[in-house]
Every structure is written in structure tokens, then in C-alpha cells.
Amino acid sequence: MLKNINSQPTSNQTKEIKKLERILTQNTSPPKLLSATGEEIVLPQSVYEILLDVVRDMSAGQEISIIPINKQLTTQEAADLINVSRPYMIKLLDNQEIPYSKVGAHRRVLLCDLIAYKEQRASIRHSKLTEITEFLQEEGFYDYNESDDSCD
């Protein structure tokens, strides 16, 4: 299941989404759903948190995708999710940087493996930037005081 909410909401929908966001963020009691027949159900906390995230993003004009963590993605879907070209994704798979399986002649990537790769890549990037920053500080290229958020 890959659910994309790509359409831009109408002005009436935008008003309702913003109203829903306000209600969800201001409500201190457990949130409930009320059916057309009057039946009430308390939302589980995990569902409430996901709903709040979705409503906040939609309120900000963001498009939303909901994908189960064990979803098998095509190489194009995987490439789109980490913002690389499909040929580059194939290269990552061939170099065994991201695990994949084959369905017939087609490669499939688990979303959880793609997320792990993306997090690993972000961690390495952060580490390298920290390394460069420390080197530049040691060499006197610039001074940065962590207690001072302004740049010199």
C-alpha cells in the first residue's frame, strides 16, 4: 500500500484542515472519533500522533505519502524517495550498498533498508562535516563559540 495525497486542497478543505490541526493540538483529553451512528472510539496514541503529523504537514501545504515499513519498492520508487536517479540507485544496489531482492527480472528494495541507508548516509555526512569544521577551527580559518549562536 502506497498512499499518496498529491492533490492541493481547496480553500474550504484548507480551512477544515487548519481547524482540525487547531483542535488536535489544543485538545488535552484523549481524542475520539465519532461515527455517523454516534458510536465513539478513543484514538490510540500511536494513531493520534500519526494523524497529527499528517494534519500538520497538510496544513503547511505538504504532500503526504504513507508507506508500510516492509513495503517492497521498485527501483524508481526507491530512487525517488532518496532523491537520486534510477541509474544511480541501480549502482547502489549492484555495489551492495542497499540490500534488494529480485522478483523475476526486477529488483525490489524494502523501505526499511532504504531508510537505514539514508540514515547511515546522513550520519556519515554529519561526521565528515564535523571533521572538516574541527580541522578549520584548529587551523584558525574561523572561530566558533558553541555558546554563541551568532557568526563572527
C-alpha positions in Angstrom: 0.0 0.0 0.0 1.5 3.3 -1.1 -0.9 6.1 -0.4 0.0 9.5 -1.9 -2.1 12.5 -1.2 -1.0 14.7 -4.1 -3.9 17.0 -4.8 -3.9 20.5 -3.5 -6.8 21.0 -1.1 -9.5 23.5 -2.0 -9.8 26.7 0.1 -12.6 25.1 2.1 -10.5 21.9 2.7 -7.6 24.1 3.8 -9.8 25.8 6.3 -11.1 22.5 7.6 -7.5 21.1 7.8 -6.3 24.1 9.8 -9.4 23.8 12.1 -8.6 20.1 12.6 -4.9 21.0 13.4 -6.0 23.5 16.0 -8.4 21.0 17.6 -5.8 18.2 17.6 -3.1 20.4 19.1 -5.2 22.1 21.7 -7.1 19.1 23.0 -5.8 17.8 26.3 -8.3 14.9 26.7 -7.8 11.7 24.7 -9.0 12.3 21.1 -12.1 10.4 19.9 -13.7 9.6 16.6 -17.5 9.9 16.4 -19.2 7.7 13.7 -22.3 8.8 11.8 -24.3 6.5 14.1 -23.0 8.2 17.2 -20.5 5.5 18.2 -17.4 6.9 19.9 -13.9 5.4 19.8 -10.8 6.7 21.6 -7.9 7.0 19.2 -4.8 5.0 20.3 -1.9 7.3 21.0 0.1 6.0 18.0 -2.8 6.7 15.6 -3.3 10.2 17.1 0.4 11.0 16.7 0.4 9.9 13.0 -2.8 11.8 12.4 -1.4 14.9 14.0 1.8 14.7 11.8 -0.3 14.2 8.7 -2.6 17.1 9.5 0.3 19.4 10.4 2.1 18.6 7.1 -1.1 19.0 5.1 -1.9 22.3 6.9 1.6 23.5 5.8 0.8 22.6 2.1 3.0 19.5 2.1 2.1 16.4 0.1 1.9 13.2 2.1 2.9 9.6 1.4 2.0 6.7 3.8 4.0 3.6 3.2 4.3 0.4 5.4 7.9 -0.1 6.6 8.1 -3.6 5.0 6.8 -2.3 1.6 8.8 -3.6 -1.4 9.6 -0.6 -3.7 10.6 -0.6 -7.3 14.0 0.9 -8.1 12.3 4.0 -9.4 10.2 4.4 -6.2 13.3 3.9 -4.1 15.3 6.4 -6.2 12.5 8.9 -5.8 12.4 8.5 -2.1 16.1 9.2 -1.6 16.2 11.8 -4.3 18.6 10.1 -6.7 18.4 9.0 -10.3 17.3 5.4 -11.1 20.7 4.6 -12.7 22.4 5.7 -9.5 20.0 3.6 -7.4 20.9 0.6 -9.6 24.6 1.3 -9.0 23.9 1.4 -5.2 22.2 -2.0 -5.4 24.9 -3.5 -7.7 27.6 -2.3 -5.2 25.6 -3.9 -2.4 25.2 -0.6 -0.5 21.5 -1.3 -0.2 20.0 -4.8 0.1 17.5 -5.9 -2.5 15.6 -8.9 -3.8 14.6 -9.9 -7.2 11.0 -10.6 -8.4 11.5 -12.1 -11.8 14.0 -9.9 -13.5 13.0 -6.8 -11.4 14.8 -5.6 -8.3 12.8 -4.7 -5.2 14.0 -2.7 -2.2 12.5 -2.8 1.2 11.6 0.6 2.6 13.2 -0.2 5.9 16.5 -1.0 4.1 16.2 2.3 2.2 15.6 4.2 5.4 18.6 2.6 7.0 20.8 3.5 4.1 19.5 7.1 4.2 20.2 7.4 7.9 23.6 5.9 7.5 24.4 8.4 4.7 23.2 11.3 6.8 25.3 10.1 9.8 28.4 9.8 7.6 27.8 13.3 6.1 27.4 14.8 9.6 30.5 13.1 10.8 32.5 14.4 7.8 31.2 17.9 8.2 32.1 17.9 11.9 35.6 16.7 11.0 36.1 19.5 8.5 34.7 22.1 10.9 37.1 20.9 13.6 40.0 21.0 11.2 39.2 24.5 10.1 38.9 25.7 13.7 42.2 24.1 14.6 43.8 25.8 11.6 42.3 29.2 12.6 40.2 29.7 9.5 37.3 30.7 11.7 36.3 30.9 15.3 33.1 29.4 16.6 32.0 29.5 20.1 29.3 27.0 20.8 27.7 29.2 23.4 27.4 32.0 20.9 24.9 31.2 18.0 26.0 34.2 16.0 28.7 34.0 13.4 31.9 36.1 13.7 
